[in-house]
Amino acid sequence: MAIGDRTPPAVRGNLGKYNHVKTVGTSETFFATGSNEAAAFIVGNTDTVLTFSGGGSVAGTAFTAKEVYEIGVQKVVNGGSGVVYLLR
């Protein structure tokens, strides 16, 4: 069987808007720089501080948990119960 005889896969490439999730757990600090920079985030628990790609920081209490926010994130600092999901 030659390479040209193979059936191509039904699904190719990246599907969807976000194709990678990084979970930043409790008491963890994560620097989302370079290829790890997130395009959006979900706050799982509001005990966190987010620093945005364009500058500025906001406490997680400013956001509703389990909602997707399409804001670029550069750094996450979680407290003892904070959880953030970074999407890229």
N, C-alpha and C positions, 0 to 999 in steps of 0.2 A: 504494500500500500504506500503510495507516494504522499508527501506532505499535502499536496493540493487536493487529495481525495478525502481529507478529514472534514467532518462536519463542524462548522464554526459554532462556538458556544452561543446559547440563546441570550445570555447576558454578558455585556462587555463593559469594561471601564468602571468608573465610579458612578454610582447611582445616588440620587438624592442631593440635597443641599449640603449636608454635612456627612462626612465619611469616616470620622475618627472622633472618639470620645476619650478624654483624659479625666479621670476622677481624682480630685484633690481632696484627700481625707482629713479627718480631724487632727488638729494640732500640726498641720503641715503647711509649709510655705512653698509655693511653686512659681518659678519665673518662666512665663510662657513667651520666650524670646525666639527669634529666628523662625525656623520651620514649625516650632511648637506654639506660635502665637495663635490664639483662638479667635474665631470670627463671631462666636456667640457663646452664651453660657446659660446654665440652669442652676439656680440656687436650691440645694436640697435642704439646707438648714441655714438660717440667717446669721449664725455666729461666724461672720467672715468679713474681710475687707478686700475689695476689688480695686485694682489699679488698671486704668484703661489705656489702650494703645496710643491714643491721642493726648493723654495726660489726664490728671485728676484721679481721685480715689473716692469711693463711696462705701459705706457700711452695707452689709447684706440686708439689714433691716429695711432698706429703702426699696427692696424688691419683693415680689410675691413668689413664694416657693413654688417650684415645679412649673414655672413659666419660662419659655425660651426668650432670651433678650439678645437681639442681634447687635451687640456692641463688642468691639474688639477688646480683648483682655490681655494685659501684659504680665500681671502679677496677681496671685491670690494668697492671702494670709488667713488661714482658718484658725479659729479658737478651738476650745475643747469639744465642741459639738458641731462645728461647721463642716459642711460638705458642699462642694461645687463641682459641676460637670462642665468641662470646657469642650466646646464643639469646634471642629475644623474640617 
